[in-house]
Amino acid sequence: MNKNSNSFEIIFDSKSENESFARVVVAAFCTRLDPTLEEISDIKTAVSEAVTNCIVHGYEGREGKISLKCELNDNELTIEVHDDGVGIDDIERAMEPMYTSKPQLERSGMGFSFMEAFMDELHVKSGKHSGTTVMMKKKIGVNN
């Protein structure tokens, strides 16, 4: 771990009111890099989408725990959001724009698309009944 790195991990209940908590914690964590308002907005949106996916799709309304890990290395923010929910059968299909497994809930199916658009990297690991981990990276203060 170099002197320009820092990290945290929190675990919270899969309740919709905790989505805003997760957004604010990550935004506050990366402020030492002096991000632009657009960078903060992008990060908060991506975190919101990842946490909401855990609540709506991972746990399907049941109580569970969501793990949020963040790490700063120099000017790169890594965010990992994990649930121990039902998992994703077909990650490729789930990542298609407009695809939703819950059309009855009037979901837009754009969660992964937003995460991909607002972050520099997005990786999803999942398996049926083994939960889902979403890992996102974004360089702060760098014109990409």
VOFIDO-998019 format. One record per residue (C-alpha): residue number from 1; x, y, z. Coordinates in steps of 0.02 Angstrom, whole numbers, plus 32768, in hexadecimal, padded with zeros to 4 digits. Layout:
<recs>
(NUM, (X, Y, Z))
...
</recs>
This chain:
<recs>
(1, (8000, 8000, 8000))
(2, (8050, 80A4, 7FCA))
(3, (8041, 8145, 802C))
(4, (7FC7, 8189, 7FAB))
(5, (7F4A, 80FF, 7FCC))
(6, (7EB9, 80F2, 8043))
(7, (7E26, 807A, 8054))
(8, (7D8A, 8050, 80B5))
(9, (7D05, 7FC9, 80BE))
(10, (7C57, 7FD8, 8104))
(11, (7BC9, 7F5B, 810F))
(12, (7B16, 7F97, 8117))
(13, (7A64, 7F54, 810B))
(14, (7A15, 7F41, 805F))
(15, (7995, 7FCA, 8080))
(16, (796C, 804E, 7FFE))
(17, (7992, 80DC, 8078))
(18, (7A47, 80A0, 807F))
(19, (7A61, 80C2, 7FC6))
(20, (7A75, 817D, 7FE7))
(21, (7AE8, 8155, 807B))
(22, (7B5B, 80F1, 8008))
(23, (7B60, 817F, 7F87))
(24, (7B91, 8201, 8007))
(25, (7C16, 8194, 805A))
(26, (7C6F, 8173, 7FB5))
(27, (7C61, 822A, 7F7F))
(28, (7CAA, 8264, 8025))
(29, (7D35, 81E2, 801D))
(30, (7D7A, 8220, 7F77))
(31, (7D72, 82DB, 7F9F))
(32, (7E2D, 82E2, 7FC8))
(33, (7E4B, 82CC, 7F0D))
(34, (7DE8, 836D, 7EED))
(35, (7D71, 831F, 7E6D))
(36, (7D06, 838C, 7DFC))
(37, (7C4B, 8394, 7E1B))
(38, (7C34, 8329, 7D7F))
(39, (7CAA, 82A4, 7DC2))
(40, (7C4E, 82A2, 7E6A))
(41, (7BA7, 8295, 7E10))
(42, (7BE6, 8206, 7DA4))
(43, (7C28, 81A7, 7E3B))
(44, (7B8A, 81C1, 7EA1))
(45, (7B1D, 8186, 7E10))
(46, (7B85, 80EA, 7DF5))
(47, (7B82, 80BF, 7EAF))
(48, (7AC6, 80DC, 7EB5))
(49, (7AAA, 8066, 7E24))
(50, (7B19, 7FDE, 7E6E))
(51, (7AC9, 7FE7, 7F1A))
(52, (7A19, 7FED, 7ED2))
(53, (7A3F, 7F51, 7E6B))
(54, (7A71, 7EF7, 7F0C))
(55, (79CF, 7F2A, 7F62))
(56, (7955, 7F0E, 7ED2))
(57, (79A4, 7E7E, 7E73))
(58, (7A22, 7E2D, 7EE9))
(59, (79B2, 7E1C, 7F80))
(60, (790A, 7E30, 7F28))
(61, (78C0, 7E91, 7FBA))
(62, (7904, 7E1D, 8042))
(63, (797A, 7E5D, 80C7))
(64, (7A31, 7E44, 80A7))
(65, (7AD9, 7E99, 80B7))
(66, (7B34, 7F02, 8037))
(67, (7BF0, 7F17, 803E))
(68, (7C3D, 7FB8, 7FFB))
(69, (7CFA, 7FC2, 7FE9))
(70, (7D56, 8059, 7FA7))
(71, (7E0D, 8074, 7F86))
(72, (7E6F, 810A, 7F4B))
(73, (7F17, 80EC, 7EF9))
(74, (7F65, 818F, 7EC0))
(75, (7ED8, 81D9, 7E56))
(76, (7E76, 8138, 7E35))
(77, (7DD9, 810C, 7E96))
(78, (7DA5, 8054, 7E9D))
(79, (7CF7, 802B, 7EDB))
(80, (7CBA, 7F7B, 7EFF))
(81, (7C04, 7F58, 7F2A))
(82, (7BD5, 7EA7, 7F5E))
(83, (7B37, 7E4B, 7F8F))
(84, (7B1A, 7D96, 7FC0))
(85, (7A76, 7D90, 7F62))
(86, (7A2F, 7D23, 7ED7))
(87, (7AB6, 7D4C, 7E58))
(88, (7AA8, 7D6E, 7D9E))
(89, (7A87, 7CDF, 7D26))
(90, (7AC5, 7D37, 7C8A))
(91, (7B38, 7DCB, 7CAC))
(92, (7B4B, 7DF7, 7BF4))
(93, (7A8F, 7E03, 7BDF))
(94, (7A79, 7E61, 7C83))
(95, (7AF5, 7EE3, 7C45))
(96, (7A94, 7F05, 7BA4))
(97, (7A45, 7FB2, 7BA2))
(98, (798B, 7FAE, 7BC9))
(99, (798D, 7EFA, 7C07))
(100, (7938, 7EE2, 7CAF))
(101, (7909, 7E44, 7D0B))
(102, (7882, 7EA5, 7D68))
(103, (7816, 7EFD, 7CE4))
(104, (7781, 7EF7, 7D5B))
(105, (77DE, 7F71, 7DCB))
(106, (77F1, 7FEA, 7D39))
(107, (78AF, 7FDF, 7D41))
(108, (7909, 8033, 7CB0))
(109, (798E, 7FAE, 7C98))
(110, (7A16, 8033, 7C8D))
(111, (7A74, 8014, 7D30))
(112, (7B0D, 7FBE, 7CE6))
(113, (7B0B, 8035, 7C51))
(114, (7B13, 80CB, 7CC7))
(115, (7B9F, 807A, 7D2B))
(116, (7C00, 8059, 7C8A))
(117, (7BE3, 8109, 7C48))
(118, (7C13, 8165, 7CE8))
(119, (7CA9, 80FD, 7D1D))
(120, (7D4A, 80D1, 7CC1))
(121, (7D3C, 8015, 7CE3))
(122, (7CB0, 7FA0, 7D14))
(123, (7CC0, 7EE8, 7D3E))
(124, (7C34, 7E77, 7D7C))
(125, (7C4A, 7DCD, 7DCD))
(126, (7BB3, 7D65, 7DFA))
(127, (7B6D, 7CB9, 7E01))
(128, (7AC4, 7C6F, 7E25))
(129, (7AA8, 7C6E, 7EE3))
(130, (7B58, 7CB1, 7F03))
(131, (7B3A, 7D6C, 7F03))
(132, (7B7F, 7DF5, 7E94))
(133, (7C18, 7E64, 7E9C))
(134, (7C23, 7F03, 7E35))
(135, (7CCF, 7F52, 7E28))
(136, (7CE1, 8000, 7DDE))
(137, (7D77, 8072, 7DC5))
(138, (7D86, 812A, 7D9E))
(139, (7E1C, 819C, 7D8E))
(140, (7DFD, 8242, 7DE3))
(141, (7E42, 82E6, 7D9F))
(142, (7E7D, 829A, 7CFB))
(143, (7E34, 82C9, 7C54))
(144, (7E06, 8221, 7C0A))
</recs>
